Amino acid sequence: MDEIRISGIWKFVSLKEKEVKGDLLLNPTNGIINLIVYSEDSLGIYSEFDTIIGQSIYGSNITLYNCYVSKETIHMGASKPYRSTIVAEAMFDGITFESKEDILFHEVIFRFTNLDEWAYMKGFELYKVEDCDFSLVYKTPKEIEYKVDDETSLVIYCSLTSPLGLIVEKEVTVTQKVYVSVKHKKPQPFEKSLNVIRTLMNFVSLSIGKAVYLTEISGFNHNLFQIINDKEDKIYHKIPVYTVDLKNENYKPIDPRMVLVNLQDIKSNFQLYMDKWFEKSKLLQPVIDLYLNTLNYKEMSIERHFLNLVQALESYHRRTRNNYVIDPEKHRLKIQTILDSVPEEYRSWLRERLNFSHEPTLQDRLLDLLPDNEDIFLFFNGYEEAKSFIKKVKHTRNYHTHYDLKLEKKALKGEDLKFACWILRSMVEYLLLHELDLPKETIHRKMRAQTKRIRDIQTILKYRRKVK
């Protein structure tokens, strides 16, 4: 969608139903949902509004969601001197929600980038009849459902668009698109649907090693429907939702056979794997966020990528393994013994130094995360190479954290730092996939294909360096 301007009357329910004229600037694919209004009084810079409702000059209803005043200027002498720019997180088209509590949906449908490839749902079959004749058959793939809880389910399904009739048949385009529907038995707040959507999208990002972005989202509200017959059957109206996270459909396709996990790999036990992911996401959210940041921000420096991945592994260890090398009670007694043996004026300083001395070091944590079986060869040529790599990672992390000149020569740089990031990212992916209880053979097969490409490139570069 190109940027459009919608003029209308806008009402701030929280300000005693204050009404003002203004223009809505909408370009969600570029993250722009801005309302510019003119008023006699100041709205207050950085003031927040759960909802702002409006009616365009053409009579359509609009609700803006999670808004704040980002800018305010004064034009002296004007009848309405205050010009305020308000940024909204989302816009609901065609409906008025008086408050945040009213924004309820019993179903939310969405698409995101690379969903079609990840789902890998094949419905077309091409049959050759004779040399110049063929028959194209489409069979709708079976939808796949996941019960999030007793009230909410998630359904992945295909939708087909095709021409209804052609006067001159020069070409026919039939398009399959994959959608995901979040269904609630009872209407639920929009945020609950968004949480489900984001959790699934995070899983897909991990599965394909690439950030994914919303491209389409709409909802169905229990109050917006049409009676279609004497039995009072209802058709609910689709409410388009525009958010600042939306992107257009012009994304780079991927080969679903080359990703870590596609939907076809896990559909037979989809409920089990999604249960694990939704459960583990709560515990491992910082790990997932740090990993996804390295996918989402291509402009991030390689050093920042490195630090994020190291921190992700450190956080994973802290949340899934023993966070001490000495029993906490024994450690407490040892500290007390040490403190009793030094002058009182040094005790406070020494206590702070020793408080966390029972926790494993970064090097200890990374060594502990290494696979204790043949899977170590996915990343390294044996345990000794792994120890050497982790030691370099430790020096590099310490250098980019403290910038100690003594560590500068020991820190990884250039191509070595880039390959370290690839290995560390693969380790994060390996550990997160194990949290799903995927079959060991599946993880090994998928990771081996990925890490082999990395190590082949590394071998070529090492050879070039020797030749030089």
C-alpha positions as CSV (number, residue, x, y, z in Angstrom):
1,M,0.0,0.0,0.0
2,D,1.3,3.5,-0.9
3,E,0.9,6.2,1.7
4,I,-2.6,7.6,1.9
5,R,-4.1,10.5,3.9
6,I,-7.4,10.1,5.6
7,S,-9.1,13.2,6.8
8,G,-11.8,13.1,9.5
9,I,-13.0,13.8,13.0
10,W,-11.1,12.1,15.8
11,K,-12.4,11.6,19.4
12,F,-10.2,11.1,22.5
13,V,-12.5,9.1,24.9
14,S,-10.2,9.5,27.8
15,L,-10.3,13.4,27.4
16,K,-14.0,13.7,28.1
17,E,-14.7,12.8,24.5
18,K,-12.7,15.6,23.1
19,E,-13.2,15.9,19.3
20,V,-10.7,17.4,16.9
21,K,-10.1,17.5,13.1
22,G,-7.1,15.8,11.7
23,D,-5.4,13.7,9.1
24,L,-4.3,10.1,9.3
25,L,-1.2,9.2,7.4
26,L,-1.2,5.5,6.7
27,N,1.6,3.4,5.2
28,P,1.8,0.3,7.3
29,T,4.3,-1.5,5.0
30,N,6.7,1.3,6.0
31,G,5.7,1.3,9.7
32,I,3.7,4.6,9.5
33,I,0.4,5.0,11.3
34,N,0.5,8.7,12.2
35,L,-2.4,11.0,13.2
36,I,-1.9,14.7,12.9
37,V,-4.5,16.8,14.7
38,Y,-5.1,20.5,15.4
39,S,-6.6,21.6,18.7
40,E,-7.1,24.7,21.0
41,D,-5.4,23.0,23.9
42,S,-2.3,20.9,24.3
43,L,-2.6,17.2,24.3
44,G,0.6,16.9,26.2
45,I,3.9,15.6,24.7
46,Y,4.2,11.8,25.2
47,S,0.7,11.5,26.4
48,E,-0.7,8.0,25.9
49,F,-4.1,6.9,24.7
50,D,-5.3,3.3,24.6
51,T,-7.7,4.1,21.7
52,I,-8.6,7.0,19.5
53,I,-11.8,6.7,17.4
54,G,-12.5,8.5,14.2
55,Q,-14.8,8.9,11.3
56,S,-13.4,9.8,7.9
57,I,-15.0,12.4,5.7
58,Y,-16.4,9.5,3.7
59,G,-18.2,8.1,6.8
60,S,-16.0,5.0,7.5
61,N,-15.2,4.2,11.1
62,I,-11.6,3.8,12.3
63,T,-10.0,2.9,15.7
64,L,-6.4,3.7,16.5
65,Y,-4.7,1.5,19.1
66,N,-1.9,2.1,21.6
67,C,-1.2,5.7,20.7
68,Y,1.1,8.4,22.1
69,V,1.9,12.0,21.2
70,S,5.4,12.0,19.7
71,K,5.6,15.7,18.7
72,E,3.7,18.9,19.5
73,T,4.2,22.4,18.0
74,I,2.5,25.7,18.7
75,H,1.4,28.2,15.9
76,M,0.8,31.5,17.7
77,G,-2.3,33.4,16.5
78,A,-4.0,30.4,14.9
79,S,-7.5,29.5,16.1
80,K,-6.2,26.0,16.9
81,P,-2.6,26.6,17.7
82,Y,-1.5,23.1,18.8
83,R,-0.4,20.7,16.1
84,S,0.1,17.2,17.5
85,T,1.6,14.2,15.8
86,I,0.3,10.9,17.3
87,V,1.9,7.6,16.6
88,A,-0.4,4.5,16.7
89,E,0.7,0.9,17.0
90,A,-2.2,-0.4,15.0
91,M,-5.4,0.6,13.2
92,F,-8.7,-1.2,12.9
93,D,-10.6,-0.4,9.8
94,G,-14.4,-0.2,9.7
95,I,-15.2,-0.5,13.4
96,T,-15.2,1.7,16.5
97,F,-13.8,0.4,19.8
98,E,-14.5,2.9,22.6
99,S,-11.9,1.4,24.9
100,K,-9.0,-1.1,24.9
101,E,-11.2,-3.6,26.7
102,D,-13.7,-3.6,23.8
103,I,-11.1,-4.8,21.3
104,L,-12.0,-8.5,21.3
105,F,-11.8,-11.0,18.5
106,H,-13.0,-14.6,18.3
107,E,-10.7,-15.2,15.2
108,V,-7.6,-13.5,13.8
109,I,-6.2,-14.5,10.4
110,F,-2.7,-13.6,9.4
111,R,0.2,-14.2,6.9
112,F,3.9,-13.5,7.2
113,T,6.9,-13.7,4.9
114,N,8.1,-17.1,3.8
115,L,5.0,-18.8,5.4
116,D,4.2,-20.5,2.1
117,E,7.7,-22.0,1.8
118,W,7.9,-23.0,5.4
119,A,4.5,-24.7,5.3
120,Y,5.5,-26.5,2.1
121,M,1.8,-27.5,1.5
122,K,1.6,-28.8,-2.0
123,G,-1.9,-28.8,-3.6
124,F,-1.1,-28.7,-7.4
125,E,-0.6,-31.8,-9.5
126,L,0.3,-31.7,-13.2
127,Y,-0.8,-34.7,-15.3
128,K,0.5,-35.2,-18.8
129,V,-2.2,-36.6,-21.0
130,E,-0.6,-36.4,-24.5
131,D,2.4,-34.7,-26.0
132,C,0.7,-31.2,-26.1
133,D,-2.0,-31.7,-23.6
134,F,-1.9,-31.7,-19.8
135,S,-4.3,-31.5,-16.9
136,L,-3.7,-29.4,-13.8
137,V,-5.5,-30.7,-10.7
138,Y,-5.6,-28.9,-7.4
139,K,-6.5,-30.7,-4.2
140,T,-6.7,-28.5,-1.1
141,P,-4.0,-29.7,1.5
142,K,-5.4,-30.8,4.8
143,E,-5.3,-28.1,7.4
144,I,-3.1,-28.5,10.5
145,E,-4.4,-27.6,13.9
146,Y,-2.7,-26.9,17.2
147,K,-4.6,-26.4,20.5
148,V,-2.8,-23.6,22.4
149,D,-5.1,-24.1,25.4
150,D,-8.7,-25.1,26.2
151,E,-9.9,-21.8,24.7
152,T,-7.6,-21.1,21.8
153,S,-6.5,-23.1,18.7
154,L,-4.2,-22.3,15.8
155,V,-5.0,-23.5,12.3
156,I,-2.7,-23.5,9.3
157,Y,-4.6,-23.8,6.0
158,C,-4.5,-23.0,2.3
159,S,-6.7,-20.5,0.4
160,L,-7.0,-20.6,-3.4
161,T,-7.7,-17.6,-5.7
162,S,-8.7,-18.2,-9.3
163,P,-10.6,-16.4,-12.0
164,L,-14.3,-16.8,-12.0
165,G,-14.7,-16.4,-15.7
166,L,-12.8,-15.2,-18.7
167,I,-14.1,-13.9,-22.0
168,V,-10.9,-14.5,-23.9
169,E,-8.8,-17.2,-22.3
170,K,-5.2,-16.2,-23.0
171,E,-3.9,-17.2,-19.5
172,V,-5.2,-18.5,-16.2
173,T,-3.6,-17.7,-12.9
174,V,-4.4,-19.9,-9.9
175,T,-2.7,-18.9,-6.7
176,Q,-2.4,-20.8,-3.4
177,K,-1.7,-18.9,-0.3
178,V,-1.1,-20.3,3.2
179,Y,-2.8,-18.6,6.1
180,V,-2.8,-19.0,9.9
181,S,-6.0,-18.6,11.9
182,V,-6.0,-18.0,15.7
183,K,-9.5,-19.1,16.9
184,H,-10.9,-18.5,20.4
185,K,-14.0,-20.2,21.8
186,K,-14.9,-16.9,23.5
187,P,-13.8,-13.4,22.2
188,Q,-10.4,-12.5,23.5
189,P,-8.3,-9.3,23.7
190,F,-6.3,-8.6,20.6
191,E,-3.0,-8.9,22.6
192,K,-3.7,-12.6,23.3
193,S,-4.0,-13.3,19.5
194,L,-0.8,-11.2,18.9
195,N,1.1,-13.3,21.5
196,V,0.1,-16.5,19.8
197,I,1.1,-15.0,16.4
198,R,4.5,-13.8,17.6
199,T,5.3,-17.1,19.3
200,L,4.6,-19.0,16.1
201,M,6.5,-16.5,14.0
202,N,9.5,-16.9,16.4
203,F,9.5,-20.6,15.8
204,V,9.4,-20.2,12.0
205,S,12.3,-17.7,12.2
206,L,14.3,-20.3,14.1
207,S,13.2,-23.1,11.6
208,I,14.3,-21.2,8.5
209,G,17.2,-19.2,10.0
210,K,15.6,-16.0,8.7
211,A,13.5,-13.2,10.3
212,V,9.8,-13.2,9.2
213,Y,7.4,-10.3,9.2
214,L,3.7,-9.9,9.1
215,T,2.3,-9.1,5.7
216,E,-1.5,-9.4,6.4
217,I,-3.7,-9.5,9.4
218,S,-7.5,-9.2,10.0
219,G,-9.9,-10.1,12.7
220,F,-13.5,-11.0,13.3
221,N,-15.5,-9.3,16.1
222,H,-18.6,-10.8,17.6
223,N,-20.5,-7.5,17.3
224,L,-19.9,-7.0,13.6
225,F,-22.0,-9.5,11.6
226,Q,-24.8,-9.9,9.1
227,I,-27.9,-12.2,9.4
228,I,-28.1,-14.2,6.1
229,N,-31.3,-16.3,6.5
230,D,-34.4,-17.1,8.5
231,K,-32.4,-19.3,10.8
232,E,-30.4,-16.2,11.8
233,D,-27.1,-17.7,10.6
234,K,-24.4,-15.1,10.8
235,I,-21.6,-14.0,8.5
236,Y,-19.0,-12.0,10.5
237,H,-17.3,-9.1,8.7
238,K,-13.6,-9.2,8.2
239,I,-11.9,-6.3,10.0
240,P,-8.6,-5.3,8.3
241,V,-5.9,-4.6,10.8
242,Y,-2.9,-2.5,10.0
243,T,0.1,-2.5,12.3
244,V,3.5,-0.8,12.2
245,D,5.1,-4.3,11.9
246,L,3.5,-5.0,8.5
247,K,5.7,-5.6,5.5
248,N,4.8,-6.1,1.8
249,E,4.9,-9.5,0.1
250,N,8.0,-8.7,-1.9
251,Y,10.3,-11.0,0.0
252,K,13.1,-13.4,-1.1
253,P,11.8,-17.0,-1.5
254,I,13.6,-19.9,0.2
255,D,13.9,-23.6,-0.6
256,P,11.8,-25.4,2.0
257,R,14.0,-28.5,1.7
258,M,17.1,-26.5,2.8
259,V,15.8,-25.1,6.0
260,L,16.3,-26.5,9.5
261,V,12.7,-27.5,9.9
262,N,9.6,-27.1,7.7
263,L,6.1,-27.8,8.6
264,Q,6.1,-31.2,6.8
265,D,8.9,-32.4,9.0
266,I,6.9,-31.9,12.1
267,K,3.2,-32.1,11.1
268,S,2.8,-35.7,12.3
269,N,3.5,-34.6,15.9
270,F,2.7,-30.9,15.5
271,Q,0.7,-30.7,18.8
272,L,3.6,-32.2,20.7
273,Y,6.3,-29.9,19.2
274,M,4.2,-26.8,19.5
275,D,3.4,-27.6,23.1
276,K,7.1,-27.8,23.8
277,W,7.8,-24.5,21.9
278,F,5.0,-22.5,23.6
279,E,6.1,-23.9,27.0
280,K,9.8,-23.3,26.5
281,S,9.3,-19.9,25.0
282,K,8.3,-18.6,28.5
283,L,11.5,-19.9,30.1
284,L,13.9,-19.1,27.2
285,Q,12.5,-15.8,25.9
286,P,15.7,-13.9,26.5
287,V,17.6,-16.5,24.5
288,I,15.1,-16.4,21.7
289,D,15.1,-12.6,21.6
290,L,18.9,-12.4,21.5
291,Y,19.0,-15.0,18.7
292,L,16.3,-13.3,16.7
293,N,18.0,-9.9,17.0
294,T,20.9,-11.3,14.9
295,L,18.4,-12.2,12.2
296,N,16.2,-9.1,12.3
297,Y,19.0,-6.4,12.2
298,K,21.2,-6.8,9.2
299,E,22.8,-3.4,9.8
300,M,24.0,-4.7,13.2
301,S,27.8,-4.9,13.4
302,I,29.5,-8.3,13.3
303,E,30.8,-7.6,16.8
304,R,27.3,-7.0,18.1
305,H,26.1,-10.2,16.4
306,F,28.9,-12.0,18.2
307,L,28.1,-10.6,21.6
308,N,24.3,-11.3,21.2
309,L,25.0,-15.0,20.3
310,V,27.5,-15.4,23.2
311,Q,25.0,-13.8,25.6
312,A,22.2,-16.1,24.2
313,L,24.3,-19.2,25.0
314,E,25.2,-17.9,28.4
315,S,21.6,-17.1,29.2
316,Y,20.5,-20.6,27.9
317,H,23.0,-22.3,30.2
318,R,21.9,-20.1,33.2
319,R,18.3,-21.1,32.6
320,T,18.7,-24.8,31.9
321,R,21.8,-26.0,33.8
322,N,23.3,-25.8,37.2
323,N,24.2,-22.2,37.8
324,Y,27.0,-23.0,40.3
325,V,30.3,-25.1,40.4
326,I,30.3,-25.1,44.2
327,D,27.2,-25.9,46.3
328,P,25.6,-22.6,47.3
329,E,25.6,-23.5,51.0
330,K,29.2,-24.7,51.0
331,H,30.1,-21.5,49.1
332,R,28.4,-19.4,51.7
333,L,30.3,-21.1,54.5
334,K,33.6,-20.8,52.6
335,I,33.1,-17.0,52.1
336,Q,32.3,-16.6,55.7
337,T,35.5,-18.4,56.7
338,I,37.5,-16.2,54.4
339,L,35.8,-13.0,55.6
340,D,36.4,-13.9,59.3
341,S,40.2,-14.1,58.5
342,V,40.6,-10.6,57.1
343,P,40.5,-7.1,58.7
344,E,36.9,-5.7,59.1
345,E,37.6,-2.7,56.8
346,Y,38.2,-5.1,53.8
347,R,35.2,-7.4,54.4
348,S,32.5,-5.4,52.5
349,W,34.8,-5.0,49.4
350,L,35.8,-8.7,49.5
351,R,32.3,-10.0,50.0
352,E,31.2,-8.2,46.8
353,R,34.2,-9.8,45.0
354,L,33.4,-13.3,46.2
355,N,29.6,-13.3,46.1
356,F,29.3,-14.8,42.6
357,S,32.6,-16.8,42.6
358,H,30.7,-20.1,42.8
359,E,29.1,-19.5,39.4
360,P,30.6,-21.0,36.3
361,T,32.7,-18.8,34.0
362,L,31.7,-18.2,30.4
363,Q,34.3,-20.7,29.3
364,D,32.8,-23.3,31.8
365,R,29.3,-22.6,30.5
366,L,30.2,-23.0,26.8
367,L,32.2,-26.2,27.5
368,D,29.2,-27.6,29.4
369,L,26.9,-26.9,26.4
370,L,29.0,-29.0,24.0
371,P,27.3,-32.2,22.9
372,D,28.6,-35.2,24.9
373,N,28.3,-37.5,21.9
374,E,29.2,-37.6,18.2
375,D,27.2,-34.5,17.6
376,I,30.2,-32.5,18.6
377,F,31.5,-33.2,15.1
378,L,28.7,-31.1,13.7
379,F,30.7,-28.1,14.8
380,F,34.3,-29.1,15.5
381,N,36.9,-31.7,14.5
382,G,36.9,-33.1,18.0
383,Y,37.0,-31.9,21.6
384,E,40.4,-30.3,21.5
385,E,39.4,-28.0,18.6
386,A,36.2,-27.2,20.5
387,K,38.2,-26.1,23.6
388,S,40.5,-24.0,21.5
389,F,37.5,-22.3,19.8
390,I,35.8,-21.6,23.1
391,K,38.9,-20.1,24.6
392,K,39.1,-17.7,21.6
393,V,35.4,-16.9,22.1
394,K,36.1,-16.0,25.8
395,H,39.0,-13.7,24.9
396,T,36.9,-12.0,22.1
397,R,33.9,-11.5,24.4
398,N,36.0,-10.0,27.1
399,Y,37.8,-7.7,24.7
400,H,34.5,-6.4,23.2
401,T,33.0,-6.0,26.6
402,H,35.9,-4.2,28.4
403,Y,38.2,-3.3,25.4
404,D,41.3,-4.3,27.3
405,L,44.3,-3.7,25.1
406,K,46.0,-6.8,26.4
407,L,43.2,-8.9,24.8
408,E,43.1,-7.2,21.5
409,K,45.6,-9.5,19.8
410,K,43.8,-12.6,21.2
411,A,40.3,-11.4,19.9
412,L,38.9,-12.9,16.7
413,K,38.6,-10.5,13.8
414,G,37.5,-10.3,10.2
415,E,36.6,-13.7,8.6
416,D,37.5,-15.6,11.8
417,L,34.9,-13.5,13.7
418,K,32.3,-14.1,11.0
419,F,32.8,-17.8,11.1
420,A,32.7,-17.8,14.9
421,C,29.3,-16.2,14.7
422,W,28.1,-18.9,12.3
423,I,29.2,-21.6,14.6
424,L,27.7,-19.9,17.7
425,R,24.4,-19.3,15.9
426,S,24.3,-23.0,14.9
427,M,24.9,-24.0,18.5
428,V,22.0,-21.8,19.6
429,E,19.8,-23.4,16.9
430,Y,20.9,-26.9,17.9
431,L,20.1,-26.4,21.6
432,L,16.7,-24.8,20.9
433,L,15.7,-27.6,18.5
434,H,16.6,-30.1,21.2
435,E,14.2,-28.3,23.6
436,L,11.4,-29.4,21.2
437,D,12.3,-33.1,21.7
438,L,12.6,-33.6,17.9
439,P,14.1,-37.0,17.0
440,K,17.8,-36.9,17.3
441,E,18.2,-38.2,13.7
442,T,16.2,-35.3,12.4
443,I,18.2,-32.7,14.3
444,H,21.5,-34.3,13.2
445,R,20.5,-34.5,9.6
446,K,19.3,-30.9,9.4
447,M,22.3,-29.5,11.4
448,R,24.8,-31.5,9.5
449,A,23.7,-30.0,6.1
450,Q,23.9,-26.5,7.5
451,T,27.2,-26.8,9.4
452,K,28.9,-28.7,6.5
453,R,28.4,-25.6,4.2
454,I,30.0,-23.4,6.8
455,R,33.0,-25.6,7.4
456,D,33.5,-26.1,3.7
457,I,33.8,-22.4,3.2
458,Q,36.1,-22.1,6.2
459,T,38.4,-24.9,4.8
460,I,38.6,-23.0,1.5
461,L,39.6,-19.8,3.2
462,K,42.3,-21.6,5.3
463,Y,43.7,-23.0,2.1
464,R,43.8,-19.6,0.4
465,R,45.7,-18.2,3.4
466,K,48.3,-20.9,3.2
467,V,48.7,-20.3,-0.6
468,K,49.3,-16.5,0.1
